[in-house]
Structures are given as structure tokens and as C-alpha cells.
């Protein structure tokens, strides 16, 4: 379903879906360096370099101060606001021992168990 169809289904005329930052062209541009850095975590050597000096690794990719602080504070919701794409951020979250369901729970304000139950209920309906 396209963005306009999703918005219509949600009943919003502002283009916003509660609790979900829209990842469109502006967010992609804003988060390019952040997402590029997170993609680099596909390589074990890059993950190790990041763990050795997180701030230097962020600087290597040209992250903004706001993005760097969110990385250092492990603030995944702030990273989404800073242009992070959930699927690239999952690579960062993996370093922290988190997965996509953990991110989904954070976005919705639910516990992981509640989020999983919601997903299962939606599948079964």
C-alpha cells in the first residue's frame, strides 16, 4: 500500500502515522551517513573497529553531533528521527544484542512480549 493509501487508511490528513517516522526522500538524505555506517556493520572487522572507538567510527562516516550522541546513548528512537532506516539500524541494534522486534516494541511503546503478541494477532486475523 502506498504512503497516501496508508495515510488514508489511518484517517490522517497530515501524512503522519502515529509513532512511525516516515522514511521518505528527506529522511534518506538526512540519514545517509548514519545508514551507510550501519550498513558497514555487515563486516565483522567494521563491528570490531566500532566497538574499539565508537565516536571515532561515527566521525569516520561524517555523522552529525545529534546522530553521534544518539549512537553513544543507544537511543534507537532518536536515530529514527535522525534519518535512520529501521533495517540499517537493525545492524547497529545487532551489536547491542537487539533485533527488529525489540525496535518495533520501542517504536510502539510496548514490551517485546506485547509487540510479538500484536504481530501474531494481526497474522491470525
N, C-alpha and C positions, 0 to 999 in steps of 0.2 A: 504494500500500500504506500503510495507516495506521501510526502510530507503534508500536502494540502488535504489529502483524504484522511490522513491520520488526525490532523488538527480538527477537521470537521467531525470525525467520529468522537473526538474528545469534547466537542462542544465549545472550543476556544476560538476566538476570532483574532487572538494576538499572535498566533503561531507558536505558542509555548505549550509544552506538555508538562504538567506539574512534576517536579523532581527530576526532570530529564533535560539537560542542556542539549540543544540541537547542534549536531556536528555538521555544519554546512561549510561553505567556502571561507567565511570569515574565521571560523574556529580552526579550520585546516591550516590557514595561513598563520594564525596566531600560535598554533601549537606545532608548527613544522619541526622546529629544532628539538622540542620535547619528544615528539613522536619518533623522530629519527634516532634520538638517543635510546629510547625504549626498544626500538627495533634492533639496535645493536646488541641487545641482551640475548639475542639468539645464539651468540657465540660465547662459549664458556670463558674464554680469555677476557672478553669485554666485561662480563659479570664480575670476574675477579678484580679487574682494574677498577671498576666502580666501587667495589667493597673496600678496596685499599684506600681510596681517597674520593669520596662521593662528590665533594664540592669541586675538586679539580676536574672530575669527569663531566660534571654539568657544564663547567666553563669551556671544556674542550668542544662541546656541542653548541655553545653560544646561548644557553638558556638564560631567560630573564632572571632578575633577582627574585621576583614573585614565584616563578617556576622552581628555581633552585631551593627557595625556602620551603615550598610545598613538598619537594622531594625529600629534603632533610627532615621535615616534620612528619613524613609518611602520610600526608593529607591527600588522599586519593580524590576526595570530592573537590578540593581546590584545584587539583591537577586537571580535572574535567573542565572546570571553569576557565582554566588557563589554556584551553585548546587541546587538551589530551584526548585522544581517541581511546575508548574503553579497551579495544583489542590490543593496541600497543601498550597501554598502561598495564594490561594483564601480564606483560613480560616483566615489568617492574614489580608488580604485585607478587609474581612468582619468586622473586628474590626474597621477598618478605614472608614467603610461605602461604600466600593468599591465592585464591582462584576467582573466576568470574562470578561465582555465586556469592563470594564474600563482597565483591564490588557491587553486585546487584542489591545485596542486603544494605550496604552503606547508602546507596542511592535512594532506596525506598524507606529508610529509617526502620527497617525490620531486623530481627535477628536472622542469622543464616538459616536456622530451622524454619522460621516463619516464611522466609523467601522461598525456600525449597518447597514447602507445602503449597504456597501460592502457585508456583510453577506446575506442580503436579495436578493441582485442582484445575488450572487452565487447560492442561493437556487432556484431562478427563472430561471436560465439559463440552 
